[in-house]
Amino acid sequence: MAFDVVIGDKIENGQIIGQVETDKAVLDVTASCAGYVLGCCRTEEVVKVGSVMLWLGESAAEKFPNRWRRNRHNQPRRYPG
């Protein structure tokens, strides 16, 4: 996994934001909505299918949500609140 954006960048809906590598292919990842990058997985990090790879906010000044924590497998986990 590699991202072409960094924390604080403004991205648009549909923008290519990085690439994901599988055993058989390298695929572009596109943003599903517009916003500002608040956090993302590390380059070369292995994530499970369906995991959150990038967090967006409405402004670059928005704080990274406290309700997101990493579990013991280093995967993002969402807590209510």
C-alpha positions in Angstrom: 0.0 0.0 0.0 1.3 3.5 -0.9 -0.5 6.8 -0.7 0.0 9.8 -3.0 -1.5 12.1 -0.3 -0.3 13.3 3.1 -2.1 14.4 6.2 -3.6 17.8 5.6 -4.1 17.4 1.9 -7.4 18.3 0.4 -8.8 15.6 -1.9 -11.7 15.5 -4.3 -14.3 12.7 -4.8 -12.9 10.2 -7.3 -9.3 11.4 -7.0 -6.7 8.7 -7.2 -5.1 8.8 -3.7 -2.8 5.8 -3.8 -2.2 2.2 -4.8 -2.9 -1.2 -3.2 -0.8 -4.2 -4.1 -2.3 -7.7 -4.0 -0.6 -11.0 -4.8 -1.6 -10.5 -8.5 -2.0 -6.8 -9.2 -1.4 -3.2 -8.2 -4.7 -1.3 -8.1 -5.4 2.4 -7.9 -7.4 3.6 -4.8 -9.9 6.4 -5.4 -11.5 8.7 -2.8 -15.2 7.9 -2.2 -15.8 11.5 -1.0 -14.1 14.9 -0.8 -12.3 16.1 2.3 -9.0 16.6 4.1 -6.7 13.8 5.0 -6.6 13.4 8.8 -4.8 10.0 9.0 -3.8 7.1 6.9 -2.2 3.7 7.1 1.6 3.5 6.8 3.3 2.8 3.5 3.8 -0.9 3.0 1.4 -1.7 5.9 -0.6 -4.9 5.4 -4.3 -4.4 6.0 -7.3 -6.8 5.8 -9.9 -6.5 3.1 -12.6 -4.0 4.2 -10.2 -2.2 6.6 -10.1 1.6 6.9 -7.0 2.9 5.1 -7.6 6.6 5.2 -9.6 9.0 7.4 -11.1 12.2 6.0 -12.4 15.3 7.7 -14.2 18.5 6.7 -11.2 20.7 7.4 -7.4 20.3 7.7 -7.6 21.7 11.2 -10.0 19.0 12.4 -8.5 16.6 15.0 -8.1 12.9 14.3 -11.1 11.2 15.9 -10.4 9.8 19.3 -12.9 7.0 18.7 -10.5 5.3 16.3 -8.0 3.0 17.9 -5.8 0.3 16.6 -6.4 -3.2 17.8 -3.7 -5.8 18.7 -3.4 -6.7 15.0 -2.6 -3.1 14.2 -5.9 -2.7 12.3 -8.1 0.4 12.8 -11.1 -0.3 15.0 -14.0 2.1 15.4 -15.5 2.8 18.8 -18.9 4.4 19.1 -19.0 7.9 20.5 
